[in-house]
Amino acid sequence: MSRVSTRYLVLYVVMMVVVFLLVAGVGAYAGPTHLFSSRYEKGMAEILLSGNNVANPRDYDQGRLQKYYVSGLTEGRDVIVLGDSRSMFLRQDLFPGRTFQNNMMYGAGLHDYFAIYEMYEERGLTPSIVVIELEPSLLDRNGTRLDYDSLEGEYFAMAERLGLSVSHSSISSQISAFRGDIAELLSWPNFVLAASSMIARGGRRDYFATTDRVGILSDGSIASEWTSYPSSLSSRVEATAVEQAKQIAAGLPHGSTAPDQESARELESFVQHLQENGVDVIFYLPPYHPSAYDILVHSEQGSSILQAEAYFRELAHMRGIVVVGSYDPQESSCTGDDFFDAIHPMESGVDKVFSSLDCTPPAKCHVVE
């Protein structure tokens, strides 16, 4: 190979390395993966701990955010919420006279609940009241899984407290997940998104602290753009709810399916642990959009929803637990206007569900008839 050819080859290699480092660096700093840095979530937690809201949050690891938040608390909370996105509008003013934190995470399962509560318990910040959102999927093995790998250590610790057998993630699965993160980090869409974000915000982080009611609120709930839908969108919401309900029904177990015994045992063990530590437990059954509920319960697979609610209510009766809500929206007088899709009640719907709950201190929470 001639000296000129060697020079061009070296130049090509150097350029490829520079491009690689540029794409990886921009993606890691400003892209949605935040793969090599937890400072993103730490900064968000610091804002929430200061009593401000986080405006314009982008893709982030919600498990890491919860870890930084709980580790930064200087005192406990009277009430905490363990749930997924259907709990995102549960907020401080539903529990007047009590300190409150909503620890909901999108897509969270029962094992994520374990991990969040473990962090409070490890720090000696045991709450007085724990609101547990209960989904029919929690009685299915897939619904109990740990959705956030960043909470794996905390999940194992709580599972050990409860005397549950757990299977640690295999090395091969961890390697596979890491490869997926790397592939996303080096992808062109991730680079374009990260670069445009950096340009738009002048190199600053995309989120910022604010006292305006936007983004993630200081109590952990989500500010809603959907608290009131214009009438022109009502038909669109209805159509969306119907389509989502059909998709949900297709994924439900067929026929009369009893709750998975292992999943039920895990939930029962967790509830028993909370009560033995003096915690007042509340079960929250979030309603479905009326049209979605009608489709679901009349589908071939719909009996699993009815069976799940019956089981949760039976467990509550046995353990002396207060239940608020029902999958049936009529039980809370919720209408289609109280939802923005098939499964997410808006603030107006949440208000209707919790209107029957009285948690005024110092009395224990109870349902007002």
VEXVEXRO-981317 format. One record per residue (C-alpha): x, y, z. Coordinates in Angstrom, 3 decimals. Example, Ala and Ser with C-alpha at 12.3 -4.5 7.8 and 13.67 -1.06 7.14 Angstrom:
<atoms>
        x        y        z
   12.300   -4.500    7.800
   13.670   -1.060    7.140
</atoms>
This chain:
<atoms>
        x        y        z
    0.000    0.000    0.000
    1.389    3.397   -0.988
    2.114    6.152    1.534
   -0.775    8.221    0.104
   -3.236    5.357    0.449
   -2.116    4.745    4.029
   -2.616    8.427    4.852
   -6.167    8.376    3.472
   -6.930    5.176    5.380
   -5.700    6.715    8.634
   -7.691    9.871    7.928
  -10.798    7.774    7.237
  -10.386    5.822   10.479
   -9.861    9.041   12.473
  -12.975   10.588   10.912
  -15.027    7.491   11.729
  -13.823    7.569   15.338
  -14.691   11.259   15.609
  -18.151   10.649   14.149
  -18.657    7.708   16.521
  -17.639    9.755   19.556
  -19.778   12.693   18.425
  -22.895   10.570   17.943
  -22.342    8.665   21.199
  -21.453   11.792   23.161
  -24.410   13.875   21.991
  -26.758   10.930   22.433
  -25.512   10.180   25.938
  -25.657   13.828   27.013
  -28.929   14.982   25.512
  -30.668   11.920   24.086
  -33.534   10.017   25.715
  -31.331    7.069   26.753
  -29.215    8.933   29.374
  -27.299    5.655   29.346
  -24.086    6.663   31.045
  -25.362    9.350   33.335
  -27.875    9.431   36.151
  -27.378   13.178   36.643
  -30.464   13.757   34.523
  -32.790   12.057   37.016
  -30.833   13.412   39.982
  -31.439   16.956   38.800
  -35.156   16.268   38.427
  -35.310   14.802   41.947
  -33.546   17.849   43.380
  -36.173   20.113   41.808
  -39.035   18.063   43.259
  -37.391   17.933   46.679
  -37.092   21.723   46.630
  -40.886   21.966   46.336
  -40.904   23.006   42.674
  -42.416   21.288   39.656
  -40.413   19.802   36.767
  -41.481   21.339   33.467
  -40.787   19.728   30.090
  -39.422   16.354   31.284
  -38.336   14.056   28.473
  -37.579   10.340   28.374
  -35.969    9.362   31.655
  -35.585    6.376   33.948
  -38.463    6.685   36.367
  -36.917    4.118   38.672
  -33.768    6.226   39.046
  -35.873    9.322   39.628
  -37.702    7.587   42.476
  -34.407    6.401   43.985
  -32.944    9.906   44.007
  -36.170   11.370   45.339
  -36.600    8.970   48.259
  -32.881    9.089   49.120
  -33.108   12.886   49.289
  -36.057   13.032   51.691
  -35.305   14.488   55.112
  -38.608   13.328   56.558
  -41.259   10.787   55.618
  -44.663   11.206   54.026
  -47.993   10.368   55.636
  -49.364    9.010   52.361
  -47.594    7.415   49.394
  -49.103    6.023   46.187
  -47.848    2.872   44.480
  -49.257    2.627   40.990
  -48.777    3.006   37.250
  -50.009    5.708   34.866
  -53.632    5.212   35.932
  -52.618    6.766   39.257
  -50.869    9.797   37.793
  -53.582   12.268   38.842
  -53.716   11.196   42.494
  -52.500   14.312   44.295
  -51.974   16.052   47.617
  -55.393   17.722   47.898
  -57.139   14.330   47.955
  -55.602   13.851   51.418
  -56.024   17.189   53.229
  -54.025   17.611   56.404
  -51.517   14.917   55.443
  -48.141   14.994   53.705
  -48.250   13.109   50.419
  -46.134   11.685   47.612
  -47.256    9.938   44.462
  -44.579    7.373   43.536
  -46.384    6.146   40.435
  -44.328    4.969   37.457
  -45.590    4.308   33.948
  -46.102    0.587   33.382
  -45.144   -0.351   36.939
  -45.982   -3.830   38.215
  -46.209   -5.373   41.656
  -42.452   -5.927   41.902
  -41.866   -2.240   41.195
  -44.224   -1.492   44.090
  -42.061   -3.721   46.302
  -38.940   -1.803   45.313
  -40.402    1.644   45.941
  -41.687    0.728   49.375
  -38.370   -0.934   50.236
  -36.603    2.396   49.743
  -38.871    4.088   52.268
  -38.499    1.234   54.742
  -34.700    1.115   54.426
  -34.549    4.774   55.428
  -36.963    4.386   58.304
  -39.533    6.583   56.546
  -42.492    4.230   56.843
  -45.666    6.062   55.732
  -48.929    5.969   57.668
  -51.000    5.211   54.568
  -50.121    3.356   51.360
  -52.489    3.609   48.401
  -52.020    0.586   46.138
  -53.412    0.766   42.617
  -54.656   -2.669   41.629
  -54.841   -3.760   38.010
  -56.249   -7.076   36.774
  -52.781   -7.715   35.317
  -51.324   -7.891   38.852
  -52.907  -11.320   39.098
  -50.951  -12.466   36.047
  -47.273  -13.390   36.186
  -46.432  -10.845   33.478
  -48.143   -8.103   35.477
  -46.069   -8.692   38.591
  -42.707   -8.394   36.823
  -40.132   -5.748   37.679
  -40.476   -3.160   34.923
  -37.542   -0.945   35.988
  -34.138   -2.671   36.105
  -32.738    0.274   38.073
  -34.843   -0.935   41.031
  -33.657   -4.529   40.932
  -31.647   -4.381   44.178
  -34.537   -2.864   46.110
  -36.955   -5.455   44.730
  -34.719   -8.330   45.822
  -34.395   -6.797   49.301
  -38.182   -6.535   49.745
  -38.764   -9.999   48.290
  -36.333  -11.347   50.891
  -38.218   -9.536   53.665
  -41.420  -11.180   52.443
  -39.839  -14.619   52.209
  -40.463  -14.878   48.477
  -38.330  -16.886   46.090
  -36.931  -14.757   43.273
  -34.925  -15.462   40.158
  -32.157  -12.965   39.570
  -31.746  -11.633   36.053
  -29.417  -13.806   34.036
  -26.136  -12.390   32.770
  -27.219  -13.091   29.193
  -30.425  -11.073   29.609
  -28.479   -8.178   31.142
  -26.005   -8.256   28.246
  -28.899   -8.338   25.784
  -30.515   -5.313   27.457
  -27.200   -3.432   27.440
  -26.742   -4.155   23.740
  -30.199   -2.754   23.107
  -29.313    0.431   25.001
  -26.086    0.806   23.016
  -27.927    0.274   19.726
  -30.447    2.960   20.670
  -27.668    5.292   21.811
  -25.871    5.037   18.462
  -29.002    5.191   16.327
  -29.454    8.080   13.926
  -32.947    9.023   15.243
  -31.524    9.258   18.771
  -28.683   11.504   17.542
  -31.049   13.783   15.594
  -33.385   14.069   18.572
  -30.516   14.791   20.961
  -28.844   17.321   18.664
  -32.068   19.207   17.961
  -32.819   19.236   21.674
  -29.386   20.705   22.462
  -29.776   23.382   19.807
  -33.289   24.287   20.929
  -32.291   24.716   24.539
  -28.848   26.223   23.947
  -27.018   23.287   25.516
  -29.097   23.355   28.700
  -31.119   20.445   30.028
  -34.571   20.327   28.506
  -36.395   20.279   31.851
  -36.476   23.142   34.323
  -37.905   24.086   37.706
  -41.135   26.037   37.814
  -43.975   26.945   40.136
  -46.429   26.723   37.224
  -48.703   23.687   37.299
  -47.034   21.803   34.445
  -45.054   18.587   33.995
  -44.265   16.561   37.097
  -45.638   18.249   40.192
  -43.728   18.376   43.454
  -46.087   15.813   45.010
  -45.174   13.304   42.258
  -48.477   13.579   40.383
  -48.691   14.662   36.762
  -50.140   17.990   35.695
  -53.037   17.340   33.356
  -53.698   19.021   30.039
  -56.828   16.905   29.875
  -58.755   18.135   32.903
  -61.448   19.421   30.564
  -61.943   18.314   26.979
  -63.601   20.631   24.483
  -66.812   19.102   23.216
  -65.288   18.840   19.723
  -62.917   16.135   21.039
  -65.512   13.993   22.782
  -66.148   11.790   19.757
  -62.408   11.339   19.215
  -61.948   10.178   22.815
  -64.876    7.772   22.425
  -63.396    6.264   19.259
  -59.965    5.938   20.844
  -61.404    4.259   23.921
  -63.302    1.735   21.805
  -60.217    0.817   19.758
  -58.045    0.514   22.869
  -60.654   -1.654   24.573
  -60.605   -4.094   21.664
  -56.820   -4.330   21.890
  -56.932   -4.813   25.668
  -59.599   -7.519   25.356
  -57.450   -9.397   22.834
  -54.631   -9.553   25.390
  -56.730  -10.787   28.308
  -56.790  -14.454   29.344
  -59.563  -16.479   27.680
  -62.442  -17.944   29.614
  -62.886  -18.141   33.358
  -59.332  -17.756   34.621
  -58.579  -17.856   38.337
  -55.886  -15.489   39.662
  -52.329  -16.764   39.365
  -51.667  -18.293   42.797
  -48.072  -17.107   43.045
  -49.013  -13.529   42.091
  -51.853  -13.532   44.615
  -49.542  -14.873   47.319
  -46.998  -12.124   46.613
  -49.644   -9.406   46.893
  -51.063  -10.915   50.078
  -47.584  -11.169   51.614
  -46.888   -7.529   50.794
  -50.190   -6.344   52.258
  -49.607   -8.388   55.408
  -46.123   -6.885   55.765
  -47.504   -3.349   55.481
  -50.216   -3.958   58.050
  -47.837   -5.653   60.475
  -45.759   -2.472   60.343
  -48.745   -0.320   61.254
  -49.502    0.939   57.741
  -53.100    1.738   56.772
  -53.616    0.208   53.308
  -56.047    1.561   50.693
  -56.888   -0.375   47.520
  -57.511    1.832   44.476
  -59.435    0.273   41.582
  -59.265    2.790   38.702
  -62.357    2.808   36.467
  -62.359    2.204   32.729
  -63.991    4.478   30.164
  -67.695    3.474   30.025
  -67.559    2.300   26.410
  -64.298    0.443   27.018
  -65.672   -1.272   30.128
  -68.769   -2.404   28.272
  -66.630   -3.929   25.502
  -64.230   -5.555   27.955
  -66.736   -7.229   30.272
  -68.819   -8.504   27.369
  -65.842   -9.871   25.474
  -64.934  -13.561   25.552
  -62.020  -12.697   27.828
  -63.831  -10.162   30.002
  -64.512  -12.454   32.945
  -60.899  -11.988   34.095
  -61.652   -8.334   34.934
  -64.718   -9.237   36.972
  -62.820  -12.023   38.717
  -59.914   -9.707   39.514
  -62.159   -7.121   41.144
  -63.980   -9.808   43.103
  -60.658  -11.171   44.382
  -59.329   -7.744   45.370
  -62.538   -6.944   47.251
  -62.479  -10.305   49.005
  -58.868   -9.723   50.070
  -59.769   -6.234   51.295
  -62.656   -7.645   53.330
  -60.436  -10.286   54.895
  -57.703   -7.777   55.796
  -59.947   -4.865   56.798
  -58.765   -2.693   53.907
  -60.615    0.308   52.486
  -61.415    0.062   48.755
  -62.008    3.120   46.594
  -63.201    2.936   43.027
  -64.247    0.101   40.778
  -63.383   -0.958   37.243
  -67.048   -0.243   36.509
  -67.233    3.551   35.958
  -70.903    3.650   36.970
  -69.923    2.795   40.549
  -68.201    6.200   40.775
  -70.677    8.034   38.513
  -67.917    8.527   35.927
  -68.931    9.375   32.368
  -66.997    9.462   29.123
  -66.134   13.107   29.804
  -64.036   11.977   32.783
  -61.534   10.066   30.595
  -59.017   10.872   27.908
  -58.728    7.287   26.639
  -59.880    3.777   27.514
  -58.025    3.367   30.789
  -56.966    6.781   32.120
  -59.453    8.795   34.164
  -58.826   12.517   34.159
  -58.698   14.583   37.327
  -62.475   14.913   37.291
  -62.788   11.123   37.281
  -60.236   10.721   40.069
  -62.112   13.323   42.113
  -65.338   11.331   41.755
  -63.639    8.103   42.804
  -62.037    9.618   45.905
  -65.007   11.768   46.889
  -66.227    8.909   49.093
  -62.931    8.633   50.987
  -62.431   10.538   54.223
  -58.833   10.580   55.476
  -59.141   13.626   57.716
  -56.618   13.211   60.543
  -56.405   11.936   63.177
  -59.063    9.362   62.260
  -58.210    6.391   60.037
  -59.265    6.543   56.386
  -62.785    5.314   55.780
  -65.423    5.385   53.079
  -68.296    7.791   53.666
  -71.603    6.165   52.787
</atoms>
